[in-house]
């Protein structure tokens, strides 16, 4: 099972430290607490923590100096600052010395939890090695494959990693674009500097510009304090812009200016902020067609496309499927209590014959499903055929497919009987996956949250909002309308 993320909390207010520790542990974090800056520095250098959460004003060693020294010795260890009112300028200064982010007291706990989860993800993206196919030690995150197509990709990584150029990584969904970006970063001269990843398609359009470039206090409703953006977080390091084809037109203009001038302004600001950031971008979209349709800027495309890495689909590298399956079996065996997982050669042949529209990501999920179903026994061809058949015949929630449901919603909207088809569709999908997850987990919220990629706090709040409860088998009544 994935181990709990380890947070080093440095706070001299005993009451606040106790409350924060309780909240973080409840959300699934492992927490080590100390009350002095000098003791915090010693622990940060000696303990295997993934994120440091520290007050700015501390006895023994101040937060600003703490950030400086941690960044000098462990530049890939994110430090999140908690600041009192009136010290925001100092916090901004701290980001120049390597602080990952900051929060102004008093802050809302969900905001803190969100920042820490992002920091943990950034920490793991930077620290967990992406091994290449010819590496002697294989990690849980590895580029796997011995075929010509994968070898060509690895040669390209070696060719471009050390060069200060933007790279556009192209390929279908599930081909491993983020892994390639991390491999380029880890083999580059910036490997000890920050690596910040952002999915442009996962953030609402009205928030994306603020996420990238930060904002000033009062820039928009809810902007109650100045915030730094991902470009400032990635200064001296690498910024990975996933799903770049989903970038809105206005944000495309601002991104182009950053690539050209290495300067930008926060939303609502006038100060020109200079950064030194290497940009890696990825997309599954046909950007050339989007340019012809006026949906993507040609000048931005050329700025991003200095070097292009085209990733092969899994159906173009079927010879790698056996070694990929063996890698995934070893990766997840411990999670299912299997000491030595095995699969029959004819079962591998069945897997090689599939078209895999979801590419490596789909194969990974299928391998986990097969490992679970095998219950410690060898995976045979019949099990593979049955699992593939079940995948192809999976019905939608409550026996009704999402395709049909979407059509029903749009039909109602066209008749004027519904003005929120998109929101209803998303709500239905969220309710369904949360219901199934909590049911499969037999009410275990920690387990369900891990499967869903959510914090326990977020899952608990969503369950309350939707009127669900652990172990609930409530179905989506919306789907039966």
C-alpha positions as CSV (number, residue, x, y, z in Angstrom):
1,X,0.0,0.0,0.0
2,X,1.2,3.5,-0.6
3,X,2.7,4.9,2.6
4,X,1.3,8.0,4.2
5,X,2.9,11.3,3.2
6,X,5.2,12.6,5.9
7,X,4.8,16.2,6.9
8,X,7.3,18.0,9.1
9,X,5.4,20.7,11.1
10,X,7.4,23.5,12.7
11,X,5.2,25.7,14.9
12,X,6.0,27.2,18.3
13,X,2.3,27.8,19.2
14,X,1.6,24.5,21.0
15,X,-2.2,24.8,20.7
16,X,-2.0,25.5,17.0
17,X,0.5,22.8,16.4
18,X,-1.7,20.3,18.2
19,X,-4.8,21.3,16.2
20,X,-2.9,21.1,12.9
21,X,-1.4,17.8,13.8
22,X,-4.8,16.3,14.6
23,X,-6.3,17.6,11.4
24,X,-3.5,16.4,9.2
25,X,-3.4,13.0,10.8
26,X,-7.1,12.7,10.4
27,X,-6.6,13.4,6.7
28,X,-4.1,10.5,6.4
29,X,-0.8,12.4,6.8
30,X,2.1,11.2,9.0
31,X,3.1,14.3,11.1
32,X,6.3,15.1,13.0
33,X,6.1,18.2,15.1
34,X,8.9,20.4,16.5
35,X,8.7,23.9,18.0
36,X,12.0,25.6,17.0
37,X,13.5,26.6,13.7
38,X,16.9,25.1,14.4
39,X,15.4,21.8,15.4
40,X,13.2,21.9,12.3
41,X,16.2,22.3,10.1
42,X,18.0,19.4,11.7
43,X,14.9,17.2,11.2
44,X,14.4,18.3,7.7
45,X,18.0,17.3,6.9
46,X,17.8,14.0,8.7
47,X,14.2,12.8,8.6
48,X,12.6,11.5,5.4
49,X,9.8,14.0,5.2
50,X,8.1,15.0,2.0
51,X,6.9,18.5,2.9
52,X,7.9,21.0,5.5
53,X,5.0,23.1,6.9
54,X,6.5,26.0,9.0
55,X,5.6,29.2,10.7
56,X,7.5,32.2,9.6
57,X,8.4,33.5,13.0
58,X,10.2,30.9,15.1
59,X,12.6,30.7,18.0
60,X,16.1,29.4,17.2
61,X,16.0,30.1,13.5
62,X,13.5,32.3,11.6
63,X,11.4,30.9,8.8
64,X,13.1,32.9,6.1
65,X,16.5,31.6,7.0
66,X,15.0,28.2,7.4
67,X,13.8,28.3,3.8
68,X,17.2,29.4,2.6
69,X,19.1,26.6,4.4
70,X,16.7,23.8,3.5
71,X,16.7,25.0,-0.2
72,X,20.5,24.9,-0.2
73,X,20.8,21.3,1.2
74,X,17.5,19.8,-0.1
75,X,16.3,21.9,-3.1
76,X,13.6,19.4,-4.0
77,X,12.0,19.4,-0.5
78,X,8.9,21.7,-0.7
79,X,8.5,24.2,2.2
80,X,5.1,25.7,2.9
81,X,5.0,28.8,5.0
82,X,2.3,30.0,7.4
83,X,2.4,33.7,7.9
84,X,0.6,36.2,10.1
85,X,-1.1,39.3,8.8
86,X,1.5,41.9,7.7
87,X,4.2,39.4,6.8
88,X,3.0,38.6,3.2
89,X,5.8,40.6,1.7
90,X,8.3,38.5,3.7
91,X,6.5,35.4,2.4
92,X,6.8,36.6,-1.1
93,X,10.5,37.1,-0.5
94,X,10.7,33.6,0.9
95,X,9.5,32.2,-2.4
96,X,12.5,33.7,-4.1
97,X,14.6,31.6,-1.8
98,X,12.8,28.4,-2.7
99,X,9.6,28.3,-0.6
100,X,6.9,26.3,-2.4
101,X,3.9,28.2,-1.2
102,X,2.5,30.2,1.7
103,X,-0.8,30.6,3.6
104,X,-1.9,33.7,5.6
105,X,-3.3,33.1,9.1
106,X,-6.1,32.6,9.8
107,X,-6.6,30.1,7.0
108,X,-9.3,27.6,6.2
109,X,-8.3,24.0,6.8
110,X,-9.5,22.8,3.3
111,X,-7.1,25.4,1.7
112,X,-4.2,24.1,3.8
113,X,-5.0,20.5,3.0
114,X,-5.2,21.3,-0.8
115,X,-1.8,23.1,-0.7
116,X,-0.2,20.2,1.2
117,X,-1.5,17.6,-1.2
118,X,-0.1,19.6,-4.2
119,X,3.2,20.0,-2.4
120,X,3.3,16.2,-1.6
121,X,2.6,15.5,-5.3
122,X,5.3,17.9,-6.4
123,X,7.7,16.3,-3.9
124,X,7.1,12.8,-5.2
125,X,7.3,13.9,-8.9
126,X,10.7,15.4,-8.2
127,X,12.1,12.7,-5.9
128,X,10.8,9.4,-7.3
129,X,13.1,8.4,-10.1
130,X,11.8,7.5,-13.5
131,X,14.1,4.7,-14.6
132,X,15.0,4.1,-18.2
133,X,14.7,0.7,-19.8
134,X,18.4,0.0,-19.6
135,X,18.7,1.1,-15.9
136,X,20.0,-1.6,-13.5
137,X,17.4,-0.7,-10.8
138,X,13.7,-0.6,-11.6
139,X,11.4,1.8,-9.6
140,X,7.7,1.8,-9.4
141,X,7.7,4.6,-12.0
142,X,9.7,3.4,-15.0
143,X,9.9,3.8,-18.7
144,X,9.4,0.2,-19.7
145,X,10.1,-1.3,-23.1
146,X,12.8,-2.8,-25.3
147,X,11.2,-2.3,-28.7
148,X,12.5,0.1,-31.3
149,X,9.8,2.7,-30.7
150,X,10.6,3.0,-27.0
151,X,14.3,3.0,-27.6
152,X,13.9,5.9,-30.0
153,X,12.0,7.8,-27.4
154,X,14.7,7.2,-24.8
155,X,17.4,8.4,-27.3
156,X,15.4,11.6,-27.8
157,X,15.2,12.1,-24.0
158,X,19.0,11.8,-23.8
159,X,19.4,14.2,-26.7
160,X,17.2,17.0,-25.4
161,X,17.3,16.7,-21.6
162,X,20.5,18.7,-21.1
163,X,19.5,21.4,-23.7
164,X,17.7,24.6,-22.5
165,X,14.8,24.2,-25.0
166,X,11.1,23.8,-24.7
167,X,9.8,20.4,-25.6
168,X,6.3,19.5,-26.9
169,X,5.4,15.9,-26.0
170,X,2.6,14.5,-28.2
171,X,0.7,11.3,-28.0
172,X,-2.7,9.7,-27.3
173,X,-4.1,9.6,-23.8
174,X,-2.4,7.0,-21.6
175,X,0.9,6.9,-23.5
176,X,2.9,8.2,-20.6
177,X,3.5,11.9,-21.5
178,X,4.0,12.9,-17.8
179,X,6.6,10.2,-17.3
180,X,8.5,11.4,-20.3
181,X,8.4,15.0,-18.9
182,X,9.7,13.8,-15.6
183,X,12.5,11.8,-17.2
184,X,13.6,14.9,-19.2
185,X,13.6,16.9,-16.0
186,X,15.5,14.3,-14.0
187,X,18.2,14.1,-16.6
188,X,18.6,17.8,-17.0
189,X,20.8,20.3,-15.3
190,X,17.7,21.5,-13.5
191,X,17.2,18.2,-11.7
192,X,17.7,19.7,-8.3
193,X,15.4,22.6,-8.9
194,X,11.6,22.5,-8.7
195,X,9.5,20.5,-11.1
196,X,5.9,21.8,-11.1
197,X,3.2,20.1,-13.1
198,X,-0.2,21.5,-14.0
199,X,-3.0,20.0,-16.0
200,X,-4.5,22.8,-18.1
201,X,-7.7,20.8,-18.8
202,X,-8.4,20.2,-15.1
203,X,-8.7,23.8,-13.9
204,X,-11.7,26.0,-14.7
205,X,-10.9,28.6,-17.4
206,X,-11.6,31.5,-15.0
207,X,-9.1,30.2,-12.6
208,X,-6.3,28.9,-14.9
209,X,-4.6,32.3,-15.4
210,X,-4.4,32.9,-11.7
211,X,-3.1,29.3,-11.2
212,X,-0.3,29.9,-13.7
213,X,0.7,33.5,-12.9
214,X,-0.7,34.2,-9.4
215,X,-2.9,37.2,-8.5
216,X,-2.9,40.3,-6.4
217,X,-5.2,41.0,-3.5
218,X,-8.6,42.2,-4.8
219,X,-7.9,41.1,-8.4
220,X,-11.3,39.3,-8.5
221,X,-14.0,38.2,-6.1
222,X,-12.5,36.0,-3.4
223,X,-8.9,37.2,-4.0
224,X,-8.5,38.2,-0.4
225,X,-4.7,38.0,-0.5
226,X,-1.8,37.9,-2.9
227,X,-1.0,34.5,-4.3
228,X,2.0,33.2,-6.2
229,X,1.4,31.1,-9.3
230,X,3.1,28.0,-10.8
231,X,5.6,30.0,-12.8
232,X,7.0,31.6,-9.6
233,X,7.0,28.2,-7.9
234,X,9.0,26.8,-10.8
235,X,11.6,29.5,-10.9
236,X,15.0,28.1,-11.7
237,X,13.3,24.8,-12.5
238,X,10.9,23.2,-14.9
239,X,7.2,23.7,-15.5
240,X,5.2,20.9,-17.1
241,X,2.0,22.1,-18.8
242,X,-0.1,19.0,-19.5
243,X,-3.0,19.2,-22.0
244,X,-1.7,22.5,-23.4
245,X,-4.3,22.2,-26.2
246,X,-7.0,23.1,-23.7
247,X,-5.4,26.5,-22.9
248,X,-7.9,29.3,-23.4
249,X,-7.1,32.0,-26.0
250,X,-6.4,34.7,-23.4
251,X,-4.1,32.6,-21.4
252,X,-2.3,31.5,-24.7
253,X,-1.4,35.2,-25.2
254,X,0.1,35.5,-21.7
255,X,2.0,32.3,-22.0
256,X,3.5,33.3,-25.3
257,X,4.7,36.6,-23.6
258,X,6.4,34.6,-20.8
259,X,8.1,32.3,-23.3
260,X,9.4,35.3,-25.3
261,X,10.4,37.6,-22.5
262,X,10.6,35.4,-19.4
263,X,8.5,38.0,-17.6
264,X,4.8,38.2,-16.6
265,X,2.4,40.1,-14.4
266,X,0.1,38.5,-11.7
267,X,-3.6,38.9,-12.4
268,X,-4.6,42.3,-11.3
269,X,-0.9,43.4,-10.9
270,X,1.4,45.9,-12.7
271,X,4.8,44.6,-11.5
272,X,6.8,42.8,-14.1
273,X,8.0,39.5,-12.5
274,X,11.1,37.9,-14.1
275,X,11.5,34.1,-14.0
276,X,13.9,31.5,-15.3
277,X,11.7,28.5,-16.1
278,X,12.1,25.7,-18.6
279,X,8.7,24.8,-20.1
280,X,7.7,21.3,-21.1
281,X,4.3,20.8,-22.6
282,X,2.1,17.9,-23.6
283,X,-1.1,17.3,-25.6
284,X,-3.1,14.6,-27.2
285,X,-4.8,17.1,-29.5
286,X,-4.1,17.9,-33.1
287,X,-2.7,21.4,-32.6
288,X,-2.2,22.0,-36.4
289,X,-6.0,21.4,-36.9
290,X,-6.7,23.7,-34.0
291,X,-4.5,26.4,-35.6
292,X,-6.5,26.1,-38.8
293,X,-9.7,26.5,-36.8
294,X,-8.4,29.5,-35.0
295,X,-8.4,27.7,-31.6
296,X,-4.7,27.7,-31.0
297,X,-2.1,30.4,-31.7
298,X,0.4,29.5,-34.4
299,X,3.2,31.6,-32.8
300,X,2.7,29.9,-29.5
301,X,2.8,26.5,-31.2
302,X,6.2,27.3,-32.7
303,X,7.5,28.5,-29.4
304,X,6.5,25.3,-27.7
305,X,7.5,23.0,-30.6
306,X,11.2,23.7,-30.6
307,X,11.7,20.0,-30.0
308,X,8.8,17.5,-30.6
309,X,8.6,14.1,-28.9
310,X,5.9,11.9,-30.5
311,X,5.0,9.0,-28.2
312,X,4.0,5.7,-29.8
313,X,0.6,4.1,-29.0
314,X,0.6,0.8,-27.3
315,X,-0.7,-0.9,-30.4
316,X,2.4,0.4,-32.2
317,X,4.7,-1.3,-29.7
318,X,2.9,-4.6,-28.9
319,X,6.3,-6.3,-28.4
320,X,6.6,-4.4,-25.1
321,X,3.3,-5.6,-23.7
322,X,4.8,-8.7,-21.9
323,X,7.5,-6.7,-20.2
324,X,5.0,-4.0,-19.3
325,X,2.6,-6.5,-17.7
326,X,5.5,-8.1,-15.7
327,X,6.4,-4.6,-14.5
328,X,2.9,-3.8,-13.4
329,X,2.5,-7.2,-11.7
330,X,5.7,-6.6,-9.6
331,X,4.5,-3.0,-9.0
332,X,1.2,-4.0,-7.5
333,X,1.9,-7.5,-6.1
334,X,2.5,-6.1,-2.6
335,X,-0.8,-4.2,-2.6
336,X,-2.7,-7.4,-3.1
337,X,-0.5,-9.6,-0.8
338,X,1.0,-11.6,-3.7
339,X,4.6,-12.6,-3.2
340,X,5.5,-13.8,-6.7
341,X,2.8,-12.9,-9.3
342,X,2.8,-15.0,-12.5
343,X,1.0,-15.0,-15.8
344,X,0.8,-17.7,-18.5
345,X,2.4,-17.1,-21.9
346,X,-0.9,-17.7,-23.7
347,X,-2.5,-15.1,-21.4
348,X,0.2,-12.6,-22.5
349,X,-0.6,-13.4,-26.1
350,X,-4.2,-12.5,-25.6
351,X,-3.2,-9.2,-24.1
352,X,-0.9,-8.5,-27.0
353,X,-3.8,-9.1,-29.5
354,X,-6.0,-6.4,-27.9
355,X,-6.2,-2.9,-29.5
356,X,-5.7,-1.0,-26.1
357,X,-7.4,2.3,-27.0
358,X,-6.4,3.6,-23.5
359,X,-2.8,2.6,-24.2
360,X,-0.3,1.9,-21.3
361,X,-2.6,3.4,-18.7
362,X,-5.4,1.1,-19.6
363,X,-3.0,-1.9,-19.6
364,X,-1.9,-1.0,-16.1
365,X,-5.4,-0.8,-14.8
366,X,-6.3,-4.1,-16.5
367,X,-3.2,-5.8,-15.0
368,X,-4.3,-4.6,-11.5
369,X,-7.8,-6.1,-12.2
370,X,-6.3,-9.4,-13.3
371,X,-4.0,-9.5,-10.3
372,X,-7.0,-8.9,-7.9
373,X,-9.1,-11.6,-9.6
374,X,-6.3,-14.2,-9.6
375,X,-6.3,-14.3,-5.8
376,X,-2.6,-15.3,-5.7
377,X,-2.8,-17.9,-8.5
378,X,-1.2,-17.6,-11.9
379,X,-3.2,-15.5,-14.4
380,X,-4.4,-17.7,-17.3
381,X,-5.7,-16.9,-20.8
382,X,-9.4,-17.6,-19.8
383,X,-9.2,-15.0,-17.0
384,X,-7.8,-12.4,-19.5
385,X,-10.5,-13.1,-22.0
386,X,-13.2,-12.8,-19.4
387,X,-11.8,-9.6,-18.0
388,X,-11.5,-8.1,-21.5
389,X,-15.0,-9.1,-22.4
390,X,-16.3,-7.6,-19.1
391,X,-14.5,-4.4,-19.9
392,X,-16.0,-4.2,-23.4
393,X,-19.6,-4.9,-22.1
394,X,-19.5,-2.7,-19.0
395,X,-23.0,-1.0,-18.6
396,X,-23.5,2.5,-17.4
397,X,-24.7,3.3,-13.9
398,X,-28.0,1.7,-12.9
399,X,-28.0,-0.1,-16.3
400,X,-28.2,3.1,-18.3
401,X,-25.1,4.3,-20.2
402,X,-23.7,7.7,-19.8
403,X,-24.1,8.2,-23.5
404,X,-27.8,7.6,-23.3
405,X,-28.1,9.8,-20.2
406,X,-26.2,12.6,-21.9
407,X,-28.5,12.4,-24.9
408,X,-31.6,12.5,-22.6
409,X,-30.2,15.6,-20.8
410,X,-29.5,17.4,-24.1
411,X,-32.9,16.5,-25.5
412,X,-34.5,18.0,-22.4
413,X,-32.3,21.1,-22.7
414,X,-33.3,21.6,-26.4
415,X,-36.9,21.5,-25.4
416,X,-36.3,24.3,-22.8
417,X,-36.9,22.0,-19.9
418,X,-33.4,22.0,-18.6
419,X,-30.7,24.7,-18.5
420,X,-27.8,22.9,-16.7
421,X,-27.1,19.7,-18.7
422,X,-23.4,19.9,-18.2
423,X,-23.6,20.4,-14.4
424,X,-26.2,17.6,-14.1
425,X,-24.0,15.2,-16.1
426,X,-20.9,15.9,-13.9
427,X,-23.0,15.6,-10.8
428,X,-24.4,12.2,-11.9
429,X,-20.9,10.9,-12.7
430,X,-19.5,12.1,-9.4
431,X,-22.3,10.5,-7.4
432,X,-21.9,7.2,-9.3
433,X,-18.2,6.9,-8.8
434,X,-18.3,7.9,-5.1
435,X,-21.2,5.5,-4.5
436,X,-19.4,2.6,-6.1
437,X,-16.1,3.4,-4.4
438,X,-17.4,3.6,-0.9
439,X,-19.5,0.4,-1.5
440,X,-16.5,-1.5,-2.8
441,X,-14.4,-0.2,0.1
442,X,-17.1,-1.5,2.5
443,X,-17.3,2.0,4.1
444,X,-13.6,2.4,4.5
445,X,-13.2,6.1,3.6
446,X,-9.4,6.0,3.6
447,X,-9.3,3.2,1.1
448,X,-12.0,4.8,-1.1
449,X,-10.2,8.2,-1.0
450,X,-6.9,6.5,-2.1
451,X,-8.6,4.8,-5.1
452,X,-10.2,8.1,-6.1
453,X,-7.1,10.2,-5.7
454,X,-8.8,12.4,-3.1
455,X,-7.9,13.4,0.4
456,X,-10.1,11.8,3.1
457,X,-11.2,15.3,4.1
458,X,-12.4,16.0,0.5
459,X,-14.1,12.7,0.2
460,X,-15.9,13.1,3.5
461,X,-17.2,16.5,2.4
462,X,-18.4,15.2,-0.9
463,X,-20.2,12.3,0.7
464,X,-22.0,14.8,3.0
465,X,-22.9,17.1,0.1
466,X,-24.3,14.2,-1.9
467,X,-26.2,12.7,1.0
468,X,-24.2,9.5,0.9
469,X,-22.6,7.7,3.8
470,X,-20.0,5.0,4.2
471,X,-21.4,1.7,2.9
472,X,-24.3,3.4,1.1
473,X,-25.7,1.6,-1.9
474,X,-27.8,4.5,-2.9
475,X,-28.0,4.7,-6.7
476,X,-28.2,7.7,-8.9
477,X,-31.9,8.6,-9.1
478,X,-31.0,11.2,-11.7
479,X,-30.1,8.5,-14.1
480,X,-33.6,7.0,-13.9
481,X,-35.4,10.3,-14.8
